[in-house]
Amino acid sequence: MFSLSKIKNPSIEALHQEEEYEQVAELSHPQIKDFVKGQVTDESRLIRSFMIYQALMILLGLFFLIRSFFIAAAGNSRPLIYVIAAVAFCFSFLIIIHELLHAAGLKLTGARHIRIGGIAKKFIFYAEADRHVMNRKQFAFVALVPLIIVKLASLAGIIYWINTPAIYFPVMVMSIHSLFCAGDIIMLSIFYRFPGYELFTFDIREERKSYFYKKNVADQKI
């Protein structure tokens, strides 16, 4: 894992050489929601798989939410309290944890200038590494770290609190957090649109944009 920081990627200047590389995507951070919506219909296997996973998580969350209301109506409000606590946690501390995990992933890929930003009124949050070029392996690591860590922590909580009202908390966290990961998966899917080709990405902080470049010569090792 730590060898991710030793990978030699082309510089931004090299990526701008049109005879060797081609820009295939440009993402404005303030418009990331529109970008995600525009990619949902993509036929990528990665996106389809994640949408199935997300649908299952949403159904699971709805089941526990509705069940907590019925239990509360029967006189036991503890499950509903845990549900409310999970929602409050997700839309406050979990947002910070999610982006900190991205930042940790960026750090492990060798990034130096890392910043966590956001546009509160649009409910958009992101971690960026200014002018740090990443390949597919590095970006996949950064994108998936929050999903994997929060998933494992939630599963551990479910196992620990099984058969107790507290189980509602990790179940709801796991369900809601799947929504937070949609943008990460959509961006990662860009790397799988061009089978056999190397892709690279980097952020430009002052432009608040991410760029994706494809090497024009296919690499048979990918």
C-alpha positions in Angstrom: 0.0 0.0 0.0 2.7 2.5 1.0 4.5 1.9 -2.4 1.7 4.0 -3.9 3.8 7.1 -3.0 6.7 5.8 -5.1 4.9 5.5 -8.4 6.4 7.8 -11.1 3.7 9.6 -13.0 4.1 12.1 -15.8 4.1 15.7 -14.8 1.3 18.1 -15.6 3.5 19.7 -18.3 4.0 16.3 -19.9 0.3 15.6 -19.9 -0.3 18.8 -21.8 1.7 17.3 -24.7 -1.1 16.6 -27.2 0.9 14.1 -29.2 1.3 11.9 -26.2 -1.8 12.6 -24.0 -5.4 13.6 -24.5 -7.8 15.3 -22.1 -10.8 13.1 -21.7 -12.7 14.7 -18.8 -12.8 18.0 -16.8 -14.7 18.3 -13.5 -15.6 21.6 -11.9 -15.8 21.0 -8.1 -18.8 23.3 -7.6 -20.7 21.4 -10.4 -19.8 17.9 -9.1 -23.5 17.0 -8.5 -24.4 17.8 -12.1 -21.4 15.8 -13.2 -22.5 12.8 -11.1 -26.1 13.0 -12.4 -24.8 13.1 -16.0 -22.8 9.9 -15.5 -25.4 7.8 -13.7 -26.7 6.5 -17.0 -23.2 5.3 -18.1 -23.2 1.6 -18.9 -20.0 1.1 -16.9 -20.0 -2.2 -15.0 -18.6 -0.4 -12.0 -21.4 2.1 -11.9 -24.1 -0.6 -12.3 -22.6 -2.6 -9.5 -22.4 0.3 -7.2 -26.0 1.3 -8.0 -27.2 -2.2 -7.1 -25.2 -2.0 -3.8 -26.5 1.5 -3.1 -30.1 0.4 -3.8 -29.7 -2.5 -1.3 -28.2 -0.1 1.3 -31.1 2.4 0.9 -33.7 -0.4 1.2 -31.9 -1.7 4.3 -31.9 1.8 5.8 -35.6 2.4 5.0 -36.5 -1.0 6.5 -34.8 -0.1 9.8 -36.2 3.4 9.7 -39.8 2.3 9.3 -39.3 -0.5 11.8 -38.0 2.0 14.4 -41.2 4.0 14.0 -43.4 1.0 14.5 -41.4 0.0 17.6 -41.6 3.5 19.0 -45.4 3.5 18.4 -45.5 0.3 20.5 -43.8 2.1 23.4 -40.1 1.5 22.8 -38.4 4.6 21.5 -34.8 3.5 21.8 -34.4 2.2 18.2 -35.8 5.5 16.9 -33.4 7.5 19.1 -30.5 5.5 17.6 -31.8 6.2 14.1 -32.0 9.9 14.8 -28.5 9.9 16.3 -27.1 8.1 13.2 -28.7 10.7 10.9 -27.3 13.5 12.9 -23.9 11.9 13.0 -23.8 11.2 9.3 -24.7 14.8 8.3 -22.1 16.3 10.6 -19.1 14.2 11.9 -19.2 11.5 9.2 -18.8 14.2 6.4 -15.6 15.3 8.1 -14.4 11.7 8.7 -15.1 10.8 5.0 -13.0 13.7 3.7 -10.3 13.1 6.2 -10.0 9.5 5.0 -9.7 10.8 1.4 -7.0 13.2 2.7 -5.2 10.3 4.4 -5.3 8.3 1.1 -3.9 11.3 -0.8 -1.1 11.6 1.7 -0.2 7.9 1.2 0.0 8.5 -2.5 2.7 11.1 -1.9 0.5 14.3 -2.1 1.9 17.3 -0.3 -0.6 20.1 -0.7 -3.8 18.7 0.5 -6.9 20.7 1.4 -10.4 19.8 2.4 -13.0 22.1 0.9 -16.7 22.4 0.5 -19.7 24.5 -0.7 -22.1 24.3 2.2 -25.1 25.7 0.4 -24.8 23.0 -2.3 -23.8 20.3 0.3 -20.7 19.6 -1.7 -17.5 18.5 0.1 -14.2 17.3 -1.2 -10.5 16.7 -0.5 -8.0 17.9 -3.1 -4.3 17.6 -3.7 -3.1 20.6 -5.7 -1.2 19.6 -8.9 -0.7 16.0 -7.6 -0.8 13.6 -10.6 -2.3 10.2 -9.8 -2.8 7.1 -11.9 -5.7 4.6 -11.8 -4.3 2.5 -8.9 -3.6 5.6 -6.8 -7.0 7.2 -7.5 -8.9 4.0 -6.8 -7.1 3.7 -3.4 -8.0 7.4 -2.5 -11.6 7.0 -3.8 -12.4 3.7 -2.0 -10.7 4.3 1.4 -13.8 6.0 3.0 -16.2 3.4 1.6 -14.1 0.5 2.8 -13.2 1.9 6.3 -16.7 3.1 7.1 -18.2 -0.2 5.8 -15.9 -2.3 8.0 -16.5 -0.1 11.0 -20.3 -0.3 10.5 -20.1 -4.1 10.1 -18.0 -4.3 13.3 -20.7 -2.2 15.1 -23.5 -4.4 13.8 -21.7 -7.6 15.0 -21.0 -6.0 18.4 -24.5 -4.6 19.0 -26.4 -7.4 17.4 -29.7 -8.2 19.2 -29.6 -4.8 20.9 -31.4 -1.5 19.9 -27.9 0.0 19.3 -27.6 -2.0 16.1 -29.8 0.7 14.4 -27.0 3.2 14.6 -24.3 1.3 12.5 -27.0 0.0 10.1 -28.2 3.6 9.4 -24.6 4.9 9.1 -23.8 2.2 6.6 -26.9 2.9 4.6 -26.5 6.7 4.5 -22.8 6.6 3.9 -23.4 4.7 0.6 -25.0 8.0 -0.7 -21.8 9.9 0.2 -19.7 7.5 -2.0 -21.6 8.0 -5.2 -19.4 10.8 -6.5 -16.2 8.8 -5.7 -17.4 5.8 -7.7 -18.5 8.0 -10.6 -15.1 9.6 -10.8 -13.3 6.3 -10.5 -15.4 4.9 -13.4 -13.7 7.4 -15.7 -10.6 5.3 -15.5 -12.4 2.3 -16.8 -13.9 4.0 -19.9 -10.8 3.4 -22.0 -9.7 -0.3 -21.5 -6.0 -0.8 -22.2 -5.1 2.8 -21.8 -3.3 4.6 -19.0 -5.3 7.5 -17.4 -4.1 10.2 -15.0 -5.8 12.8 -13.0 -4.9 16.0 -11.1 -6.5 18.9 -9.3 -5.9 22.6 -9.9 -6.9 24.4 -6.7 -7.2 27.9 -8.0 -9.5 26.6 -10.8 -11.4 24.3 -8.5 -11.2 21.7 -11.1 -10.0 18.1 -11.7 -8.6 17.0 -15.0 -8.4 13.5 -16.5 -5.9 12.6 -19.3 -5.4 9.5 -21.4 -2.2 8.3 -22.8 -2.6 8.0 -26.5 -0.7 4.7 -26.8 -2.4 1.7 -25.4 -0.5 -0.2 -22.6 -0.9 -3.9 -22.9 0.0 -4.3 -19.2 -3.1 -2.6 -18.0 
